[in-house]
Amino acid sequence: MKRIGILGGVSPESTVSYYLRITREYTRRFGDYGYPEILIHSVSFQRFVDWQQTGNWDAMARAMTRIFHTLHTAGAQIGLIAANTLHRVFDEVERESPLPLIHIVDPTAAAIKEAGLSRVGLLGTRYTMEGKFYQDRLASHGIKSIVPEEDERAELHRIIYDELTRGILNDGAKRFCLSVIERLISRGAEGIILGCTEIPLLIRQDDVPVPVFDTAALHADAALREAINWNN
């Protein structure tokens, strides 16, 4: 069984969900408590926010690479970046990481294809919704993504950073997100990617009439499968 190393803290709210998902999913499926060991390196979120706001993605990539070296030294054998936005520099980090890393889009795309879908709406930070790194990775799996309108993207970004990353959940934000989802569906989205690991704290499958893809849960499940060499 492999030891999992998680780069977390971006934000703490979603990092907790990774830990709980891996441990609970193992116990749910196998009935005991033999889940893999997990190492979490929780970063100072403000540094990462500053790098994002100033566009200093190179500094972020270097810091992330150092973190995976630290996790490797501590005994981790596979690595996860517990945030969608940080995957903007995945390729740079992967090249220098001593650990094999699991990209968050890959298990998400696999779940979308398993559901028989090829056109999905994408919610996330503006970096994720407006950057090519995420949509291009989806496209490499044969999946077309649709993003909200510019004003909707700005408000989603604000909700994520000002509320969800701080554990603030309110009905107004939920209503707004659901209205955005409705418009994406009207534009042809067959499913919705919750492409920010905090959004599943607010939006659940029961809230939405089309399939919802929780990237944090799918990413955590992929790590569990890899850690225990389980493919069923």
C-alpha positions in Angstrom: 0.0 0.0 0.0 1.4 3.4 -1.0 1.5 6.4 1.3 -0.3 9.5 -0.1 1.1 13.0 0.0 -1.3 15.9 -0.3 -0.3 19.5 -1.0 -3.2 21.2 0.9 -4.3 24.4 2.6 -5.5 25.9 -0.7 -7.9 26.1 1.0 -8.1 24.2 4.3 -11.8 23.6 3.8 -11.3 21.4 0.8 -8.1 19.8 2.2 -10.3 18.4 5.0 -12.7 16.9 2.4 -9.8 15.0 0.8 -8.7 13.4 4.0 -12.3 12.5 5.0 -13.1 11.2 1.5 -10.1 8.9 1.3 -10.5 7.4 4.8 -14.3 7.1 4.6 -14.4 5.7 1.1 -12.0 3.0 2.0 -14.0 2.0 5.1 -17.3 2.1 3.1 -16.0 -0.2 0.5 -13.9 -2.6 2.6 -15.4 -2.4 6.0 -12.3 -2.0 8.1 -9.9 0.8 8.9 -6.9 -0.2 6.8 -6.9 2.9 4.7 -3.5 4.2 3.5 -1.3 6.6 5.5 -1.7 10.2 4.4 0.8 13.0 4.7 -0.6 16.6 4.3 1.6 19.6 3.8 -0.7 22.5 4.5 0.6 25.8 3.0 0.1 29.4 3.9 -2.9 30.2 1.6 -2.1 33.9 1.5 1.2 33.3 -0.3 -0.6 31.4 -3.0 -3.4 34.0 -3.3 -0.7 36.7 -3.7 1.1 34.7 -6.5 -2.2 34.2 -8.3 -3.2 37.9 -8.1 0.2 39.0 -9.4 0.5 36.3 -12.0 3.7 34.9 -10.4 2.9 31.3 -11.4 6.6 30.5 -11.7 7.2 31.2 -8.0 4.2 29.1 -7.2 5.4 26.2 -9.3 8.8 26.3 -7.5 7.2 26.3 -4.1 5.0 23.4 -5.0 7.9 21.4 -6.3 9.8 22.0 -3.0 6.7 20.8 -1.1 6.6 17.5 -3.1 10.3 17.0 -2.3 9.5 17.5 1.4 6.6 15.0 1.2 8.8 12.5 -0.6 11.5 12.8 2.1 8.8 12.2 4.7 7.8 9.0 2.9 5.0 9.8 0.5 4.9 7.7 -2.6 2.2 9.4 -4.7 1.2 13.1 -4.7 -2.0 15.2 -5.0 -2.5 18.9 -5.5 -5.7 19.5 -3.6 -6.9 22.4 -5.6 -8.0 22.8 -9.2 -6.5 26.3 -9.8 -3.0 25.1 -8.8 -3.1 22.6 -11.7 -2.3 25.6 -13.9 1.3 24.7 -13.2 0.9 21.0 -13.0 3.2 20.2 -15.9 6.0 22.3 -14.5 5.7 20.7 -11.1 5.3 17.2 -12.4 8.6 17.5 -14.3 10.6 18.2 -11.2 8.6 16.2 -8.6 10.2 13.1 -7.1 6.6 11.7 -6.7 4.2 10.6 -9.4 1.3 13.1 -9.4 -2.4 12.5 -10.2 -3.9 15.3 -12.3 -7.4 16.3 -11.0 -8.8 16.5 -14.5 -8.0 12.9 -15.5 -10.3 11.1 -13.0 -12.9 13.8 -13.6 -12.8 13.2 -17.4 -13.0 9.4 -16.9 -16.2 9.9 -14.8 -17.7 12.1 -17.4 -17.0 9.7 -20.2 -18.3 6.8 -18.1 -21.6 8.7 -17.8 -21.7 9.0 -21.6 -21.3 12.8 -21.7 -19.2 14.9 -23.9 -20.3 18.5 -23.2 -20.2 19.9 -19.7 -20.4 23.2 -17.8 -17.3 24.2 -15.8 -17.5 26.2 -12.5 -14.4 27.3 -10.7 -12.2 30.3 -10.0 -11.7 32.7 -12.8 -8.2 31.2 -13.3 -9.7 27.8 -13.9 -12.7 29.0 -16.0 -10.7 31.4 -18.2 -7.4 29.6 -18.4 -6.6 27.1 -21.2 -4.9 24.6 -18.9 -8.2 23.1 -17.7 -10.2 23.2 -20.8 -7.4 21.9 -22.9 -6.9 18.9 -20.6 -10.6 18.1 -20.9 -10.4 18.5 -24.6 -7.6 15.9 -24.7 -10.1 13.5 -23.3 -12.7 14.4 -26.0 -14.8 16.6 -23.6 -16.1 20.1 -24.5 -16.5 22.5 -21.7 -18.7 25.6 -21.4 -18.0 28.4 -18.9 -20.4 31.0 -17.5 -20.6 34.5 -18.8 -18.0 37.1 -17.7 -20.0 38.7 -14.9 -21.0 35.3 -13.6 -17.4 34.2 -13.6 -16.4 37.3 -11.5 -19.1 36.6 -8.9 -18.3 32.9 -8.7 -14.6 33.9 -8.1 -15.7 36.3 -5.4 -17.9 33.7 -3.7 -15.1 31.1 -3.7 -12.4 33.4 -2.2 -14.5 35.6 0.1 -16.8 32.9 1.4 -16.2 29.2 0.6 -12.5 29.2 1.4 -13.4 30.6 4.8 -16.1 28.1 5.5 -18.9 30.6 4.9 -21.9 28.9 3.3 -25.1 31.0 2.6 -28.3 30.6 0.7 -27.7 33.6 -1.5 -24.4 32.1 -2.9 -26.1 28.8 -3.4 -29.0 30.4 -5.3 -26.5 32.3 -7.5 -24.5 29.1 -8.3 -27.7 27.2 -9.1 -28.9 30.0 -11.5 -25.5 29.9 -13.3 -25.9 26.1 -13.6 -29.4 26.5 -15.0 -28.0 28.9 -17.7 -25.2 26.5 -18.6 -27.7 23.7 -19.0 -29.8 25.9 -21.3 -26.6 26.4 -23.4 -26.2 22.7 -23.8 -24.3 21.4 -20.8 -25.1 17.8 -20.2 -23.4 17.8 -16.8 -21.6 20.2 -14.5 -18.0 20.0 -13.3 -17.5 21.5 -9.8 -14.1 22.7 -10.8 -13.2 24.2 -7.6 -12.6 21.9 -4.6 -14.7 24.2 -2.4 -17.8 24.3 -4.5 -19.0 20.9 -3.4 -19.4 22.3 0.1 -22.2 24.4 -1.4 -23.7 22.4 -4.3 -24.7 18.8 -4.2 -26.0 16.4 -6.8 -29.6 16.6 -5.3 -29.5 20.3 -6.2 -29.0 19.9 -9.9 -31.0 18.1 -12.6 -28.0 16.9 -14.6 -24.9 14.8 -13.4 -22.6 16.8 -11.2 -18.9 15.9 -11.1 -17.2 16.6 -7.7 -13.5 17.0 -8.6 -12.3 16.8 -5.0 -14.1 13.5 -4.5 -13.0 12.0 -7.8 -9.4 13.1 -7.2 -9.4 11.6 -3.8 -10.9 8.4 -5.1 -8.2 8.2 -7.7 -5.5 8.5 -5.1 -7.1 5.8 -3.0 -7.3 3.4 -6.0 -3.6 4.1 -6.8 -2.5 3.7 -3.2 -4.1 0.3 -2.7 -3.8 -0.9 -6.3 -7.6 -1.3 -6.5 -9.2 -1.0 -9.9 -12.8 -2.1 -9.3 
